[in-house]
Amino acid sequence: MEKIGYKWCQFVICGIALAWTACGGGPDSTTIPYDSQGLPGNWESTFIAHVDEIGSTLPFVRARQSTDKKVHIAWYNAAAEQGGAEYHQLHHLVWNPSTDDTSRNVVANRPAPTGVLGFDRCDQFDMALDGNTPILIYPTYEINDVLQQVEADIMVNVNEGGVWQEAMGSVGFVDRNPVYQDGHITENMAVKIDRQGDIHYCYQYFTEGMDSANYRYPDLYYVHRDRSTLSDPIAGIEQYAQLEELVDGNAFSSYGTHNSVGYHNQLLLDGQDLPIIAYAEHGEDFMGTFALKVAKKDVNGRWHLQTVDALPDGWEIGGIGMAFYPEDPERPEEPRSLGIAYAVRLPDPEPDNGHRLLFASNQSGEWKTEVVDESTWCGTHCSLAFTQNGQPAIAYLDEQSHSGRIHRFLKYAEFNGLRWNHESAEEYGDVGQYNTLWFDDKGIPHICTFSAEDNEILVVRRSNS
């Protein structure tokens, strides 16, 4: 066990200036009051782990709180095999906030090809917990017909009794090309565990490989894997086609119009363990649109697609965080409303019309969007959670001022029922990437984040709540 220490961040004292804004991410955004300057914050920062760096793979940190109130954190870290070949390995630790202790282990997954120096397996993964059991999904590699190493398949890895058990999850089955049936799954993916312990995940199917019609991709797919049969052998690659459900995009054989969907996807399971996916569509080619979308699966297995925010051409989603509103104790049988935090980015932003953070809710029965923060270029790496009072709160990255001054701050916004209040949670060390926000039993916000300057994983928490 390694002991972790505290680093106290300095107070940031800001004047409070209330502003009214009518500027939103799309044509239907709502005008709401918000605090554009921020409030004084008193936050403390706890060092969790150092990330060793090689090649171009990013650490891509994920944090989840388990039922015993400990925090599981996973990330990519540099590793080496016998013979000196370097590659990236998934690492996992458990942090106990009450004792400040951590226990760390390496995820037992397939190593990089022998002799390939600096090989970067992938840039993303996701993690979910079944009680206190961590379950990870991540892309693995293959060498395609032109000898390129590509992120191709999704692996599922479960820590059962302290032992990692890796199994093939999805291959991106191609139903139209008998020669090249193993497509390429890219980095956008999300995973959740249902009440039976089964594994649900979605992913962006990026391309089918060496084919002149690959401009019709990427698509969004979903898979439900029975936990008890996860490691059972699959006789042929065609069996994966029965597992992989198209959510949005082109079933290629139908030759539909172009879609470019599945970016920044987030997954939830409703009270019936039915999947709900939030994702972005970016029109990279003709017939494409730019939008924040939600897909829901009904009890009959049909997917229903909704456009939450239709954006002007060229406006892209830069990050998504999704969460359920708290259950209404007087109507527990009612479906829970959804909240979605999302960052909107412009290719060439004007000084006062650039990157911003927005929030969408369907509490009223239809989707309504509002501006959370447009005081700076901000909103990526957004993570959404709800306070004990049932109000949304968001952790996100503040990138720079509209005048171009670089910030790279970790920022926190909380809705108080009337307006969004903002705080700088940490301003030192180029911090604010890969954020995960949660509240403890006392309602104190915690944010697992990453310092790109120090290559450190931190937990930042408010100390005066």
N, C-alpha and C positions, 0 to 999 in steps of 0.2 A: 504494500500500500504506500502511496506517495502523498505527502502532506502538501496542501496548496495554501498559498498565502494571499493576503489582500493587498490590492493597490487602490488607494483612494484617489478618485478623480476630483479635480478642483470644481468649486461651485461656479456655475455659469449664471450670472445675474443679468437678466434681460428686462427691459421695460415692457410693459404690457400695452399693446395697442390693438384695439378691436377694429376689424375691417369687414366690410360687406363685399362679397364678390359674386358676380354672376357668370364667372368664367368656368366652364367645365370641360370634361373630356370629350363630349359629343354634343349633338344638338339638343338632347333631352335632359342635360344635367340640371340639378336643382340649385337655386341660390340659397345659401345658408350663411349665418355668421360664423366666423372662425378667428382665432387668435393668431395673427400672422407673425408675431414676434417670438412667442414662446414664453414659458413660465420658468421661474428659478427651479433648478433641479438639484437634488441631493442624492447622488447615486454612488455606489461602490462597485469596484471591479475585482473579480476573482480570477486569478490565473488557473486554467485547467490543463492545458497541454501545449507543447511546442510542436509545430509541423515542419518536418524536414522537407526540403524542396529539391526536385530534380525535374528536368524536362519542362513540359508546358502544362501538365495536368494540374488542375486546381484542387484545393483541399475539399471543397464542397461539403461543408459541415452540416450535420443533421443532429438535432437533439429532441428527445421525447421523455416525458415524465411518466414513470411507471406507477403501478398501484401502491407500491410501498413508499412513494414520494421521493424515490431516488431518480436521478436524471441519467439517461443513457445518451451518449454522444458518440457519433461515428464520423470518420473523415478519411480522406486519402493521405497517405504518408509515404515518403521514400523508403525503399527497401532494397536489399541486394540478395542474390542467391549465390550458391557456391560457384566459383569461377569468375565472380566479379560483375556479372550482368546486373544492371539496375532496372528496377521497375517500380510501379506504384502498388501499394498494398492497402487494403481497407483496415483501419484500426477502430477499435471499439473500447469505450471505457464506461464505468458507472461511477457517478459522482454522488456522494452523500452530503447534501447541504447542511445537515445537522452536525456532522463531524468534520467536514471539509476534507474527507478522504476520497481517494479514487482507486479503483481497481481496473487495470488495463489489460487488454488482450488483442491479439491479431486475428482478423477474420480469416479462416482457412478457406481460401478460394484459389482458383487456378492461377498459377504464376504466368508471367510474361514468357514469350518464347526464349529459349536459351540462346545466349549470345547476342541478343538485341539490346543495345545500350540505350538507356533513356526512353524505353518504350512506354508510351502513355496509353493505358487501357481505355480510359474514358474520363469524362469530366463531371458526371453526375451519378447519383444513386438515390435511393430513398430507404427509410427505415420506419417500421411500425413496431409496436409492442403488443404482445398477447399476455396481459398481466405484467409479468416481469421478464418475459422471454422476448429478446430482440429478433426481428426478422428483417432481412435486407434484400433488396433487389438491385441489380446493377447490370450494365451491359458487359458482355465478354467480347473477345475479338475472334476474327477468323482471317485467313489470308485468301483473298478472292482470286478471280481468274487472271488478273493483271498484277498479282503479287503485291497488292496493297493490303496493309493491316487495317481492318475496318471494325467499327463497333457493330456487331451483328446480332447477337442473341441476348436475351435476358436470362440471368441466373437468379435463383431464389436460394437464400441461405438462412437456415434456422438454427439458433443456438439452443439445442435440446440438452438439458442437464450439463451445460458447460462445454458441450462439443458442437462445433459448427458442422452442419450437414448441408452441402451444396447440391442443388438439383437444377436441371434445365427447366426454365419456365416457359419461354416463347422463342420461336425462331423467325417470326415474320414470314409466315408461309405465303408463297406465291402460287396462286391457283392457275395462272395462265401460261407458265413457262416450265415445262417438264424438265428442262435442262438446269434451270437456275431457280430452285424452289425455296431457297433459304435467303430471305430478304435481309435488309439492314435496319435494325432498330437503333434509334439515336438516343440522345441523352435525356430528353424530357420524359419523366416517369414519376408515378406516385403509387403508394401501396397502403392498404388498410386491412385490418383483421376483423372478422365478424364474430358474433357471440359464440359460434361453434368452433372458432379457432381456424376457420378456413381463410385463405389468402385471396384478396382481391387487388388487382393492380391495373393501371392503364399506362399507355406509353405511346410515343410518337413513332409511327412506322415511316421511316424517312425515305427509303428508296428500295426498289427490288433488286438493284444491282446494275449490271451492265446491260442497259436497255435504252433505246433512243426515246422512249416515252416516259422516262422517269420524271419529267416535269409535272406529271399529274400528282406527284406526292409532295409533301408528307400527309399522312392520314392519322387519325386517332383510333386506337384499338383498346379493348378491355378484355381481361381474362379473370376467371374465377377458378381457382385451383383448390381441390379438396385436399386438406392438409394430410389426411391419412394415406393418400395415394400419391403424394408429391414425388416420392422417390421410386415409384413403380416404373419399370422400363417401358418405353414407348417403342413399338415395333418399327414404325416407319414415320418419316417426316410428315406424311399426309395426316396423321392423327393430330398434329398440332392445329390443323385447320379447324377441327371441331372445338378447340379451346379458344381460339382467337376471334373475338367479335369486333366487326367494324362498327364504330360509333359515329364517326363523321369523316367525310372524304369520299374517295372513289373506290368502290369495289371494282378493281381495274377492268374486269370483264364487261362491266356495264358501260364503259367509255363515257362517263359523266363529265361535266364541266370541271375545270381545274379548281382544286381546293388546296390551300396550304394551312393546315389546321394542326392543333395539338400542342402548341407552344405553352410552356409554363403550366402544364396541367396539374390540377389539384383534385384529390379524390376524397369523398366522404361516403359513409354508409348511413342510410336513414334508419328509422325504427324497425323496418322490416328487412334490414340488411341489403337493401337495394342501392346500387351505386348512383352517385351524383358527381359529375365531373365538371369543373370549371376550366376553361382553356381559352387560348387566343387563336384567332384566325388572322393571318397576314397574307394579303393578296400579292404574292411575289410575281405573278404573271397575269395574263389576260383573264377576265371574268372573276378575278379574286376580290375579296372584300377585306376590310380591317374591322375587327370586332372582338368584344369580350362575349363569350358564349357559355351556356350551361347545357349539359346533356343529362337527362334523367331516364332511368330504366324502370318500366312498370312491372307489375306482377306477372304480366303475360309475356315478358321478355322483349317488349318493344322499347326502342329509344326515342325520346322526345327531346328535340333541340329547341333552345330558346336563345335569342340574341339579347343580351343584357345591355350592351352599349355598342351601337353602331358608330364607328369612328370615321372621320374623314379620311380620304385616300392618303396613304403615307404615314398615318398615325399608328404606331405599333404599341402593343402591350409589352412592358419591360419587366413585369413580375406580377404574381398573383398570390394572395393569401385568402383562404376560405375557411369559414367556421359556422357552426350552428349557433343561433341564439339560444340562450338557456331555456330549458323546458318550462312551460307554464304549469305550476303545481296544481292549479285549479282545473286545467284541461290537459292532463298528461297524454291523452289519446290523440291530441291534435298534432299534425306534422309541424316540426320546428322550422321557423323561418331561417333563411340563409343570409349571411353577410359576406361580402367579397371586397377585399382591399386589392387595388391594382394600380400599377404605375403606367402612365401614358407617356410615350416618348415621340418626339418629332425628329425627322431626319435632319432638318436645319432649323432649329428653334429660334424664334424671334426673342428679344430680351424679356418680354413679359408674357410670352406665350409658349413656354418651353416644357420641360419635363415637370410632371406634377403627380401627386398622389390623390386617388379618388376612392370612394367607397360606394358600393351598391348594396341595396337591401330589398327583399321582397316581402317585408313585414306587412305592407299595405295590401298584398295580394297581387301586385305587379311590381316590376323592377323599377326602382328609382335610384338615381345616382347623385352624388354630391361631392364637392371638392373638400378634401381633408387638408392638403397643404400645397400651395403653389408659391410660397414665399421664396423658395429656391428651386434649383433643379434637384428633384428628390423623388423617392417612392420605390426605387428598385429594392430587391431583397426584403420585400414587405412580408410581415407575419402578423396574422390577425388572431386575437383572442377576446373574450368578453369578461368584463369585470364582475365582481360579486353583485353589483347593481344591475347587471344585464346590459351594460353599455359597451360598445365596441372600443377596442384599443389596438393600436398598430405600432410595431417596431419597423423601422425602415432606414435606408441610407440617404443622408443629405449629401449630395455630390458637390455642388458649387453654387455660388451666388449667381444672380442673373447678369452681373457685371463680369463674371468669369473668374472670380476669386475661388480657389479650390478649398472645399471644406473637408469632405470625406469623414463626416460625423455620423455617429449612431444617434438616431432621433426617435422620440416616442410621442405619439399622439393619442389622446383619450377624449372621447365625447362625454360631456357632462349632462346631456339632455337638451342643451341649448346650442352649444358650440363646441368646436374641437380646440382643445388646449394642447400646446406643443412643448416639449422639453428636449434639450440636448442631454442625452444619457451618458455619452462619452465622446470627447473631442480629440483624443490623442492617440496616435499610432495608426492612422488610416483605418479606422474601425467602423463596422457597420454592414459587413457582408455576411450572407448565409444566416440570417437572423431567425431565431425561434423564440416566440413570446409565450409565456404562461404565467399564471398567478398561483401563489401558494395558498394555504388554508386561511391565512390572515389577509388575503387580498393584495399582497405585495407583488408588483410586477417583476418578473425575471426575464432576461434576454440572453440567450446563448448567441454569441457573435464571434467574428473573426477580425483580428488585427493584421492587415496585410503588410504593415511596416515591420512589425515584430514577429510575424509568422506565429501568432499565438491564438489559441482558442480561449475565450473569456466568457464568464457569466457576469453580466452587469445587472444589478438589482437596486431598486430604490430603497434608501435607508431611512427615510423619514415618513413612511406611509403610516 
